[in-house]
Amino acid sequence: MTRERGAAAYLVAGLICFVLFFLLGTAVSHRGEPALLLAWEHSLFDNATPLAWRLTQSCYPMVLIPICVALLVAAIFLRDWRVRILMSIVSLLISWRAADFFQHYFARPRPVDWVVKHELTFSYPSSHAAIAFGFYGLWAVLFYYSDLPKPVRLIGATLLGIVALAICWSRLALGAHYLTDLAGGALLGLTAALISVAVVVAFFGRVAGSGAPEQNRAA
């Protein structure tokens, strides 16, 4: 696959995610949460609350800023990982700020019931889900397609994928979001990740270093 075709494929995938995100936001902001989902969401409410709170904190600045600083320091010494590190931070910032913007755009009220912390911002999309997929989920993919030893790649990708999904679960357990908020946040995070990858592929021909998948290499 040529550099241009690879970048275009990622860009199209990102745009599809964004269209789905926008359509879902329009639907739930006008019609509310589907009744079938409300019962399932209620069953998850206030379960394993201490763990849910810890997972929620993984998307707060007090955790993300030190992680990004550590990644930037690593980028100084790990040349093969430099592009991936910078791309992941860009995807994180896009996910974070875009979620805040669209929360005000859709202006969907939060669920009435909550535990630990009463969230005062709007509900759709979940910024935690956007960060979970646009940062932690992206790193799961980057680990999997890296040139690290296979056991390390599999373990790292699996753990990061679990963290991304667990963060989404934590928002339901704390009563901070509806399931559709999480779906919208995930789609927005995927949009940010895919567009970031598209830009990197367009300029560099591939995302990873020497271990990049063959389809990402320029012809």
TASUL-V945191 format. One record per residue. PHI is phi in whole degrees, 0 to 359 (NA if undefined). PSI is psi in radians with two decimals (NA if undefined). BURIAL is I if it has 9 or more other C-alpha atoms within 8 Angstrom, else O. Layout:
phi=PHI psi=PSI burial=BURIAL
phi=PHI psi=PSI burial=BURIAL
This chain:
phi=NA psi=2.29 burial=I
phi=288 psi=2.86 burial=I
phi=302 psi=-0.79 burial=I
phi=295 psi=-0.75 burial=O
phi=292 psi=-0.66 burial=O
phi=296 psi=-0.81 burial=I
phi=297 psi=-0.72 burial=I
phi=296 psi=-0.67 burial=I
phi=297 psi=-0.79 burial=I
phi=295 psi=-0.70 burial=I
phi=296 psi=-0.78 burial=I
phi=298 psi=-0.75 burial=O
phi=299 psi=-0.71 burial=I
phi=296 psi=-0.71 burial=I
phi=293 psi=-0.64 burial=I
phi=297 psi=-0.76 burial=O
phi=300 psi=-0.71 burial=I
phi=293 psi=-0.71 burial=I
phi=298 psi=-0.78 burial=O
phi=297 psi=-0.72 burial=I
phi=301 psi=-0.81 burial=I
phi=291 psi=-0.73 burial=I
phi=296 psi=-0.72 burial=O
phi=296 psi=-0.75 burial=I
phi=298 psi=-0.71 burial=I
phi=296 psi=-0.71 burial=I
phi=293 psi=-0.87 burial=I
phi=285 psi=-0.47 burial=I
phi=288 psi=-0.36 burial=I
phi=260 psi=-0.60 burial=O
phi=251 psi=-0.22 burial=O
phi=82 psi=-3.11 burial=O
phi=285 psi=2.32 burial=I
phi=303 psi=2.43 burial=O
phi=300 psi=-0.62 burial=O
phi=298 psi=-0.57 burial=O
phi=280 psi=-0.52 burial=I
phi=299 psi=-0.72 burial=I
phi=295 psi=-0.74 burial=O
phi=293 psi=-0.71 burial=O
phi=298 psi=-0.69 burial=I
phi=296 psi=-0.59 burial=O
phi=292 psi=-0.40 burial=O
phi=268 psi=-0.17 burial=I
phi=293 psi=2.33 burial=I
phi=60 psi=0.68 burial=I
phi=252 psi=2.35 burial=O
phi=49 psi=0.86 burial=O
phi=302 psi=-0.78 burial=I
phi=301 psi=-0.73 burial=O
phi=294 psi=-0.73 burial=O
phi=299 psi=-0.68 burial=I
phi=293 psi=-0.70 burial=I
phi=297 psi=-0.73 burial=O
phi=294 psi=-0.70 burial=I
phi=299 psi=-0.68 burial=I
phi=295 psi=-0.35 burial=I
phi=292 psi=-0.17 burial=I
phi=249 psi=0.20 burial=I
phi=269 psi=2.71 burial=O
phi=305 psi=-0.59 burial=O
phi=296 psi=-0.35 burial=O
phi=258 psi=-0.77 burial=I
phi=292 psi=-0.67 burial=I
phi=297 psi=-0.86 burial=O
phi=300 psi=-0.64 burial=O
phi=298 psi=-0.79 burial=O
phi=294 psi=-0.67 burial=I
phi=297 psi=-0.77 burial=O
phi=297 psi=-0.69 burial=O
phi=294 psi=-0.71 burial=I
phi=295 psi=-0.67 burial=I
phi=296 psi=-0.75 burial=O
phi=298 psi=-0.62 burial=I
phi=297 psi=-0.47 burial=I
phi=294 psi=-0.64 burial=O
phi=259 psi=-0.41 burial=O
phi=253 psi=1.56 burial=O
phi=297 psi=-0.70 burial=O
phi=293 psi=-0.36 burial=O
phi=260 psi=-0.04 burial=I
phi=299 psi=-0.83 burial=I
phi=295 psi=-0.74 burial=I
phi=297 psi=-0.72 burial=I
phi=296 psi=-0.85 burial=I
phi=296 psi=-0.69 burial=I
phi=297 psi=-0.72 burial=I
phi=294 psi=-0.63 burial=I
phi=290 psi=-0.69 burial=I
phi=298 psi=-0.77 burial=I
phi=298 psi=-0.69 burial=I
phi=299 psi=-0.84 burial=I
phi=295 psi=-0.71 burial=O
phi=296 psi=-0.80 burial=I
phi=301 psi=-0.79 burial=I
phi=296 psi=-0.96 burial=I
phi=287 psi=-0.63 burial=O
phi=295 psi=-0.69 burial=I
phi=298 psi=-0.75 burial=I
phi=298 psi=-0.75 burial=I
phi=297 psi=-0.84 burial=O
phi=285 psi=-0.41 burial=I
phi=300 psi=-0.75 burial=I
phi=289 psi=-0.55 burial=O
phi=292 psi=-0.86 burial=O
phi=279 psi=-0.49 burial=I
phi=52 psi=0.78 burial=I
phi=276 psi=2.21 burial=I
phi=296 psi=2.65 burial=O
phi=288 psi=2.79 burial=I
phi=302 psi=2.65 burial=I
phi=287 psi=-0.74 burial=O
phi=276 psi=2.48 burial=O
phi=202 psi=2.79 burial=I
phi=226 psi=2.73 burial=O
phi=70 psi=-1.07 burial=O
phi=222 psi=2.28 burial=O
phi=273 psi=1.89 burial=O
phi=285 psi=2.27 burial=O
phi=259 psi=-0.19 burial=O
phi=279 psi=3.10 burial=O
phi=284 psi=3.01 burial=I
phi=261 psi=-0.68 burial=I
phi=252 psi=2.24 burial=I
phi=271 psi=2.92 burial=I
phi=287 psi=2.09 burial=I
phi=293 psi=-0.54 burial=I
phi=296 psi=-0.75 burial=I
phi=293 psi=-0.65 burial=I
phi=298 psi=-0.78 burial=I
phi=291 psi=-0.68 burial=I
phi=303 psi=-0.75 burial=I
phi=271 psi=-0.62 burial=I
phi=281 psi=-0.24 burial=I
phi=234 psi=-1.16 burial=I
phi=295 psi=-0.74 burial=I
phi=294 psi=-0.69 burial=I
phi=299 psi=-0.72 burial=I
phi=293 psi=-0.53 burial=I
phi=299 psi=-0.76 burial=I
phi=292 psi=-0.73 burial=I
phi=297 psi=-0.67 burial=I
phi=295 psi=-0.78 burial=I
phi=298 psi=-0.65 burial=I
phi=262 psi=0.30 burial=I
phi=276 psi=3.12 burial=I
phi=261 psi=0.35 burial=O
phi=289 psi=2.83 burial=O
phi=304 psi=2.55 burial=O
phi=305 psi=-0.79 burial=O
phi=301 psi=-0.69 burial=O
phi=294 psi=-0.74 burial=O
phi=298 psi=-0.80 burial=I
phi=293 psi=-0.78 burial=I
phi=294 psi=-0.81 burial=O
phi=298 psi=-0.81 burial=I
phi=295 psi=-0.71 burial=I
phi=295 psi=-0.81 burial=I
phi=297 psi=-0.76 burial=I
phi=293 psi=-0.66 burial=I
phi=297 psi=-0.72 burial=I
phi=296 psi=-0.73 burial=O
phi=300 psi=-0.77 burial=I
phi=300 psi=-0.80 burial=I
phi=291 psi=-0.65 burial=I
phi=293 psi=-0.60 burial=I
phi=299 psi=-0.75 burial=I
phi=297 psi=-0.76 burial=I
phi=301 psi=-0.70 burial=I
phi=299 psi=-0.55 burial=I
phi=289 psi=-0.54 burial=I
phi=286 psi=-0.71 burial=I
phi=297 psi=-0.56 burial=I
phi=270 psi=-0.05 burial=I
phi=71 psi=0.40 burial=I
phi=273 psi=-0.33 burial=I
phi=211 psi=2.83 burial=I
phi=272 psi=2.83 burial=I
phi=299 psi=-0.67 burial=I
phi=293 psi=-0.49 burial=I
phi=297 psi=-0.71 burial=I
phi=290 psi=-0.70 burial=I
phi=298 psi=-0.75 burial=I
phi=296 psi=-0.73 burial=I
phi=297 psi=-0.72 burial=I
phi=299 psi=-0.77 burial=I
phi=296 psi=-0.67 burial=I
phi=292 psi=-0.71 burial=I
phi=296 psi=-0.70 burial=I
phi=296 psi=-0.66 burial=I
phi=301 psi=-0.84 burial=I
phi=298 psi=-0.76 burial=I
phi=294 psi=-0.79 burial=I
phi=292 psi=-0.69 burial=I
phi=292 psi=-0.67 burial=I
phi=298 psi=-0.76 burial=I
phi=296 psi=-0.72 burial=I
phi=301 psi=-0.74 burial=I
phi=295 psi=-0.77 burial=I
phi=296 psi=-0.77 burial=I
phi=296 psi=-0.68 burial=I
phi=297 psi=-0.65 burial=I
phi=268 psi=-0.59 burial=O
phi=247 psi=-0.21 burial=O
phi=87 psi=-0.35 burial=I
phi=197 psi=2.85 burial=I
phi=268 psi=-0.82 burial=I
phi=275 psi=3.11 burial=I
phi=276 psi=-2.29 burial=I
phi=293 psi=-0.33 burial=O
phi=263 psi=0.35 burial=O
phi=295 psi=2.61 burial=I
phi=298 psi=2.58 burial=O
phi=300 psi=-0.59 burial=O
phi=290 psi=-0.22 burial=O
phi=269 psi=-0.07 burial=I
phi=273 psi=2.50 burial=I
phi=291 psi=2.57 burial=O
phi=288 psi=NA burial=O
